[in-house]
Amino acid sequence: MMWLFFTAPAAALMPLAQPSSLLARTAEVILRARLRTAASVQVDVDAKPQELLSGGFRGVRVVGADWCTPMRLSCRALDVSVGTARIDFGSLVTKQRILMQTAAVGQASIVFDEADWGNFIVHPLMSEALARYARGQVSPPAVRLAKGATLTPTAATMSIQWDGAPLLATLTQRPGAPATVSVEPACDTAASFMSAFFNSLTIDLDGCELRFSSLSIGPGRSRGSALELSLGLDVCVRRFPSPFVNF
């Protein structure tokens, strides 16, 4: 969920600011412009001036709160960190574009409340990921995610349609173990399929790939006793998303 671009006015300010500070401030402005709502957006760039001028950086961290995209992909908090990578700095300044010369990899934590979890489950990106995974099976099932996702103190639940039948799927994960999905009414095939799907889940935000790593559920940190789901994700940024793509 990172978009880093320079506008022409920002590029004109280059002599007045450290490249990393300018990049961070401009990224924050662009991120806010791409989000429907956001309580906070903060971008930190780790790079010495000469490193960034030659295209290299040591790391980038994006931290935000209460984000919601135009297509209602929402979260209570987000923390994304990637490490060393290279960009075409000349293209950044002259064309206001980020062109990745090497991929940036790292980790992310995204916190959902129950409404966010419900938005996530029925978002088109999840529907596309599920359909893509199903097509890769020897005997592709007719499966889709439906409205009705909830959080409990021990699990995240969701409604699915499996070959025309409604099922309630329950997603859990023990520390150090893969995620597990059970379903009601009992269906071993559906449970096995959904477990494998979540353990391999990758969401592609127009070149920013987020791959499922872990989940945990606990009391809300800012909303009283409301539960929150924290997703741990592996991140690979192969290219920066277009400013014209909505999620």
Order of alpha helices (4+ residues) and beta strands (2+ residues): alpha-alpha-beta-alpha-beta-beta-beta-beta-alpha-beta-alpha-alpha-beta-beta-beta-beta-alpha-beta-beta-beta
